[in-house]
Amino acid sequence: MNGWLLAAGALATVTALIHLVAGGRDVVRPLLGCSLEADARRTLHAVWHFATADLFFSGVALTTLATRPAPYAPLVLFIAAHFLAYAAVFVVITLRADWSRPLLRLPQWMLLLPVAALAGAGVL
């Protein structure tokens, strides 16, 4: 068993659950109640669900791969790369905002970056 991948998968799955619960309360409810046009509102709602599914299925894939013998490096590296990209997007957006302590305003990168690092370590 690959402990690095197991940890990455567990963290990705926990991240999906946090996204589903906290994001539903803090992001989706206000989004659905805002004054954006219905098409834009529903599209953003769908994209939010895409992110939840992606986080969840990535966690399942990493956890499953943790119990399998290699070779699985290309898939794990793909998952690690997209978690790294997600983390980078949050960091760039928060640093460009006019907020005090911006990295704490949108802390999602703090869960996404460790998944990328753990998955990367699991390939090594």
C-alpha positions in Angstrom: 0.0 0.0 0.0 1.2 3.5 -0.9 0.7 5.6 2.2 1.3 8.9 0.3 -1.4 8.2 -2.1 -3.8 7.0 0.6 -3.2 10.3 2.5 -3.7 12.3 -0.7 -6.9 10.4 -1.5 -8.2 10.9 2.0 -7.5 14.6 2.0 -9.0 15.0 -1.5 -12.2 13.3 -0.3 -12.3 15.4 2.9 -11.9 18.5 0.7 -14.8 17.4 -1.4 -17.0 17.0 1.7 -15.9 20.4 3.0 -16.7 21.9 -0.5 -20.1 20.3 -0.5 -21.1 21.4 3.0 -19.3 24.7 3.6 -19.5 25.7 -0.1 -23.1 25.0 -0.2 -23.8 27.3 2.7 -21.3 30.0 2.1 -21.2 30.1 -1.8 -24.1 28.4 -3.4 -27.0 29.8 -1.3 -25.8 33.4 -1.8 -25.1 32.7 -5.5 -28.6 31.3 -6.1 -30.1 34.3 -4.3 -28.2 37.0 -6.1 -29.4 39.2 -9.0 -27.3 37.6 -11.8 -29.3 36.5 -14.8 -30.7 33.0 -14.4 -28.5 31.5 -17.1 -25.3 32.8 -15.4 -26.5 31.8 -12.0 -27.3 28.2 -13.1 -24.1 27.9 -15.0 -22.0 28.9 -12.0 -24.1 26.5 -9.9 -23.3 23.6 -12.3 -19.6 24.5 -12.3 -19.7 24.4 -8.5 -21.1 20.9 -8.7 -18.4 20.0 -11.3 -15.8 21.0 -8.8 -17.4 18.9 -6.0 -17.5 15.8 -8.3 -13.9 16.4 -9.4 -12.6 16.6 -5.9 -14.6 13.5 -4.9 -13.6 11.3 -7.9 -10.0 12.4 -7.5 -10.1 11.3 -3.9 -11.6 7.9 -4.9 -9.0 7.5 -7.7 -6.0 8.3 -5.4 -7.3 6.0 -2.6 -7.9 3.2 -5.1 -4.5 3.6 -6.7 -2.9 3.5 -3.2 -3.9 -0.1 -3.0 -2.7 -1.1 -6.5 0.7 -2.0 -7.7 2.5 0.5 -10.0 2.4 1.6 -12.8 0.0 4.4 -12.1 2.3 7.4 -12.3 0.7 9.1 -15.3 -2.7 9.2 -13.7 -1.4 10.3 -10.3 0.7 13.0 -11.9 -2.3 14.3 -13.8 -4.4 14.5 -10.6 -1.5 16.1 -8.7 -1.1 18.7 -11.6 -4.7 19.7 -11.5 -4.7 20.1 -7.7 -1.5 22.2 -8.1 -3.3 24.3 -10.8 -6.3 24.8 -8.6 -4.2 25.9 -5.7 -2.3 28.3 -7.9 -5.5 29.8 -9.2 -6.6 30.5 -5.6 -3.2 32.0 -4.6 -3.1 34.2 -7.7 -6.7 35.5 -7.3 -6.2 36.2 -3.6 -2.9 38.0 -4.1 -4.4 40.2 -6.8 -7.3 41.2 -4.6 -7.2 44.3 -2.4 -7.5 42.4 0.9 -5.5 42.4 4.0 -4.1 38.9 4.7 -5.3 37.7 1.3 -4.1 34.1 1.6 -6.4 33.6 4.5 -9.5 35.1 2.8 -9.7 32.2 0.3 -7.9 29.4 2.1 -8.9 26.6 -0.3 -5.3 26.4 -1.6 -4.3 25.1 1.9 -6.2 21.9 1.2 -5.5 21.7 -2.5 -1.7 22.1 -2.4 -1.1 19.3 0.1 -3.1 16.9 -2.1 -0.8 17.7 -5.0 2.3 17.3 -2.8 1.2 14.0 -1.3 0.3 12.6 -4.7 3.6 13.7 -6.1 5.4 12.1 -3.2 3.4 8.9 -3.8 4.8 8.7 -7.3 8.4 9.1 -6.1 
